[in-house]
Amino acid sequence: MTVHPHTRFELPDALNAGEPPEARGLSRDHVKLLVAEGSTVAHTRFDRIGEYLRPGDLLLVNTSGTLPAAVDSASITVHFSTALDDGTWVVELRDGGAPKLNGTAGDQVELPEGVLTLLAPYHPENNRLWIARPPVPDVLGYLQRHGRPITYNYVGKRWPLAAYQTVFAREPGSAEMPSAARPFSFELVSHLASQGVLIAPILLHCGVSSLESHEPPQPERYDVPAHTARLVNWVKANGGRVIAVGTTAVRAIESAAGDDGSVSPAHGWTDLVLSPCHPVRVVDGLVTGMHAPEASHLLLLESVVGDDTVQRAYDAALSEQYLWHEFGDSCLLLRDS
């Protein structure tokens, strides 16, 4: 059953961020920040996020690094989305910027160093994503030689891979940037630590995001290490708040949560889909970018802070001309205390 978010809005093209803030004369941490808690909405700048955090709060940050996951052939671009356990990959084929939906099993795409072979649709009901045999066994090395960051039509030009990395990136594996953490700078992280805000690592490798509209997120590989699980439980027991940086961090930590909200170390694949029908058990808020209309990510936001708060935040963001997508502005959404 398809579940649709309650949050409704229309996004003007002018609010699609087509370039990094650095190209607009801003540092990473000088993008706008909207803070929504219950019926209250405030507007500030991201480097002042510490004014809304308390000593003893815990930020969960995704340490996944962004891959140069797009490889161009003569006529087709291949987006390498997710590495599967048997060495095959989930891929998306794009033609002229749009998904190519007429592929069949056995089709081959000529790429540098060899061919990519389509084996079977990743989902039987559609041909957007395919399980494919890559040209070479070492795909991460291959992408470093031949790939570039995935981009969509709202981004006017190609930017280097460094523009798509967060300060927390440690383990390459995401097809697209876990972009909620992009506004953090090393200076801001140092400031928050000196303020008594705790920071703990978590891992979730993101697949392609182009299938956001109406479609649930795909299974993704994640890891909640033992020290992070212990720290989450300690913070919750001592009155602190657990604030996830990004929908990826929410999905990862909630995949490791028991029915009582306690967290245990966990790793593997998660197919967890959060929504108001399946609310969060652990997180008290999240830092997130601005998501497209009908994106499944909106359901996750609603599962954390409720429909009304998300709608109020998005109405305010539109009114104040916030910018959307991975190079855009940011939100801090907190449960009403």
C-alpha positions in Angstrom: 0.0 0.0 0.0 1.4 3.4 -1.0 1.3 6.0 1.8 1.4 9.7 0.8 2.7 12.5 3.0 0.2 14.9 4.5 2.5 17.9 3.8 1.4 19.7 0.7 3.1 22.5 -1.2 4.2 23.6 -4.7 7.9 24.2 -5.3 8.7 27.1 -7.6 11.6 26.4 -10.0 13.4 29.5 -8.6 13.8 27.8 -5.2 15.8 24.9 -6.6 19.4 25.4 -5.5 21.5 25.0 -8.7 24.9 25.5 -7.2 26.7 25.1 -3.9 26.5 28.0 -1.4 30.2 28.6 -1.9 29.4 29.6 -5.5 26.9 32.1 -4.1 29.5 33.7 -1.9 28.5 31.8 1.3 30.5 29.4 3.5 28.9 26.0 4.1 27.6 26.9 7.5 26.1 30.3 6.4 23.0 28.8 4.7 19.6 29.6 6.2 18.3 27.5 9.0 14.7 27.2 9.9 14.0 25.9 13.4 10.5 24.4 14.0 9.3 23.1 17.4 5.6 22.6 17.9 3.8 25.8 16.9 7.0 27.9 16.9 9.1 28.7 13.8 12.3 30.7 13.9 14.7 31.7 11.1 18.4 32.0 11.6 21.7 30.9 10.0 23.1 27.4 10.2 26.3 28.4 12.2 23.9 29.5 15.0 22.4 26.0 15.4 24.1 25.7 18.8 21.6 28.3 20.2 18.9 25.6 19.8 20.9 22.7 21.2 21.6 22.0 24.9 24.6 20.5 26.6 24.1 16.8 26.7 22.2 16.6 23.4 23.5 14.1 21.0 23.9 14.6 17.2 24.0 11.4 15.2 26.0 11.9 12.0 26.3 9.7 8.9 29.9 8.9 8.1 29.1 7.6 4.6 31.1 9.3 1.8 29.7 10.2 -1.6 30.8 8.2 -4.6 31.4 9.6 -8.1 28.5 7.3 -9.0 27.5 8.5 -12.5 29.4 7.0 -15.5 28.7 8.3 -19.0 28.6 6.3 -22.2 28.0 7.5 -25.7 24.3 7.9 -25.2 23.4 6.5 -21.7 24.4 7.6 -18.2 24.6 4.8 -15.6 23.9 5.7 -12.0 25.5 3.1 -9.7 23.2 3.1 -6.7 23.8 0.2 -4.4 26.4 -2.6 -4.1 24.7 -6.0 -3.4 26.3 -8.8 -1.5 27.0 -11.0 -4.5 29.1 -8.4 -6.4 26.2 -7.2 -8.6 25.0 -3.6 -8.4 21.6 -1.8 -8.4 21.8 0.7 -11.2 19.6 3.3 -12.9 20.0 4.1 -16.6 19.3 7.7 -17.7 18.9 9.0 -21.2 19.1 12.8 -21.7 18.6 13.3 -18.0 15.4 11.2 -17.7 15.2 7.6 -16.4 15.4 5.0 -19.3 12.4 2.7 -18.7 12.6 0.4 -21.7 15.5 -1.9 -20.7 15.3 -5.6 -20.9 17.2 -8.4 -19.2 20.4 -9.1 -21.1 20.8 -5.6 -22.5 24.4 -4.4 -22.4 25.7 -0.8 -22.1 29.1 0.0 -23.5 31.1 1.7 -20.7 34.8 2.5 -20.3 36.8 -0.8 -19.7 33.9 -3.1 -20.7 30.2 -3.5 -20.7 27.5 -3.3 -18.0 24.9 -6.2 -18.3 21.3 -5.9 -17.1 20.3 -9.0 -15.3 16.8 -8.4 -13.8 14.6 -5.6 -12.7 15.3 -4.7 -9.0 11.5 -4.5 -8.6 9.3 -6.7 -10.7 6.6 -4.0 -11.0 8.9 -1.4 -12.8 12.0 -1.0 -14.9 13.5 2.1 -13.2 16.2 0.2 -11.3 18.1 -2.9 -12.5 20.4 -5.5 -11.0 23.4 -5.4 -13.2 26.8 -7.0 -13.6 29.4 -4.2 -13.6 32.2 -3.9 -16.1 34.9 -4.8 -13.5 34.8 -6.4 -10.1 36.3 -3.4 -8.2 33.5 -0.9 -8.8 34.7 1.7 -6.2 38.0 1.9 -7.9 36.3 2.0 -11.3 34.1 4.9 -10.2 37.2 6.8 -9.0 38.7 6.4 -12.6 35.6 7.1 -14.7 32.7 8.4 -12.5 31.4 11.9 -11.6 28.9 12.9 -9.0 25.2 12.3 -9.8 23.5 15.5 -10.8 19.9 16.4 -11.8 18.5 19.0 -14.2 18.2 21.7 -11.5 22.0 21.8 -11.1 23.2 24.0 -13.9 26.8 22.7 -14.2 29.0 19.9 -12.9 30.8 20.4 -9.6 33.8 18.5 -8.2 33.3 15.5 -5.9 34.5 17.6 -2.9 31.4 19.7 -3.2 29.4 16.6 -2.5 31.3 15.5 0.6 30.4 16.3 4.2 32.9 16.9 7.0 31.9 13.6 8.5 32.5 11.4 5.4 34.8 8.5 6.2 33.6 5.4 4.3 32.8 5.8 0.6 29.5 4.2 -0.3 26.7 6.6 -1.0 25.4 7.1 -4.5 24.3 10.6 -3.5 25.5 12.8 -0.7 23.9 12.5 2.8 23.3 16.2 2.3 21.8 17.1 5.7 25.3 17.3 7.1 26.7 19.5 4.3 26.3 22.8 6.2 28.5 21.6 9.1 32.0 23.1 9.0 34.9 21.9 11.1 34.8 25.2 13.0 31.1 24.6 13.8 31.7 21.1 15.0 34.4 22.3 17.3 32.1 25.0 18.7 29.3 22.6 19.4 31.7 20.1 21.1 33.0 22.9 23.4 29.4 23.8 24.2 28.8 20.2 25.5 26.9 18.9 22.5 27.8 15.2 21.9 28.4 13.8 18.4 28.4 10.1 17.5 28.9 8.3 14.2 26.4 6.2 12.4 26.5 4.8 8.8 24.0 4.4 6.1 24.9 4.3 2.4 22.4 6.2 0.4 21.1 4.9 -3.0 19.8 7.1 -5.8 17.1 9.6 -4.7 15.5 10.1 -8.2 12.6 7.8 -7.2 11.4 9.9 -4.4 8.0 10.8 -5.6 5.4 8.5 -4.1 7.9 5.7 -3.8 9.2 4.3 -0.5 13.0 4.3 0.1 14.9 1.2 -1.1 16.8 -1.2 1.2 20.1 0.3 2.3 23.2 -0.9 4.1 23.7 0.5 7.6 25.8 0.1 10.7 25.1 1.3 14.3 28.3 0.6 16.2 28.3 -0.5 19.8 29.7 2.8 21.2 27.0 4.8 19.4 24.2 2.5 20.7 25.6 2.8 24.3 25.8 6.6 24.0 22.2 6.9 22.6 20.9 4.9 25.5 22.9 6.9 28.0 21.7 10.3 26.6 18.1 9.1 26.7 18.4 7.9 30.2 19.9 11.2 31.4 17.4 13.6 29.8 19.3 14.6 26.7 17.8 14.7 23.2 18.9 12.5 20.3 18.9 14.6 17.1 19.7 12.8 13.9 21.5 14.7 11.1 19.5 13.6 8.1 16.8 11.2 7.2 19.6 8.6 6.7 20.7 8.8 10.3 17.0 8.5 11.5 16.5 5.4 9.4 19.7 3.8 10.6 19.2 4.4 14.4 15.5 3.5 14.3 16.5 0.2 12.5 18.5 -0.7 15.6 15.8 0.2 18.1 13.7 -2.2 20.1 10.1 -1.9 21.0 11.0 -0.1 24.2 13.1 2.5 22.3 16.5 1.1 23.5 19.2 0.8 20.9 21.5 -2.2 20.3 24.4 -2.5 17.9 23.2 -3.5 14.5 24.3 -3.7 10.9 23.3 -5.1 7.6 20.4 -4.1 5.4 17.4 -2.0 6.5 14.0 -1.8 4.7 12.5 0.3 7.4 9.9 2.8 6.2 9.0 5.4 8.8 5.7 7.4 8.6 3.0 8.7 11.0 1.7 5.1 10.9 5.1 3.8 12.0 6.6 6.6 14.2 10.1 6.9 15.5 11.0 5.4 18.9 14.4 7.0 19.5 15.0 10.4 17.9 13.7 13.7 19.3 14.4 15.7 16.2 16.5 16.0 13.1 18.5 18.3 10.9 17.4 18.0 7.3 17.4 19.8 4.0 14.3 20.7 2.1 12.6 17.8 0.3 10.7 17.8 -2.9 6.9 17.6 -3.0 5.5 14.1 -2.5 9.0 12.8 -1.4 8.9 9.8 0.8 11.3 11.7 3.1 8.4 13.9 4.1 6.7 10.9 5.7 9.8 10.3 7.8 9.7 14.0 8.9 6.1 13.6 9.8 6.9 10.5 11.9 9.3 12.5 14.0 7.5 15.8 14.6 4.0 15.4 13.2 2.1 16.6 10.2 1.3 20.0 11.5 4.9 21.0 12.3 6.2 19.8 9.0 3.5 21.7 7.1 4.1 24.8 9.2 7.9 24.6 8.5 7.5 24.2 4.8 4.9 27.0 4.5 7.4 29.3 6.3 10.3 28.1 4.1 8.4 28.9 1.0 7.4 32.3 2.4 11.0 33.1 3.3 12.4 31.9 -0.1 14.5 29.0 1.3 16.4 27.0 -1.3 15.8 23.3 -1.8 17.9 20.2 -2.4 21.4 19.2 -1.6 22.9 22.7 -2.1 20.1 24.5 -0.4 19.1 25.6 3.0 18.4 23.6 6.2 15.8 22.8 8.9 16.1 21.8 12.5 12.8 20.0 13.4 12.3 19.3 17.1 9.5 17.4 18.9 7.4 19.7 21.0 8.8 19.5 24.5 
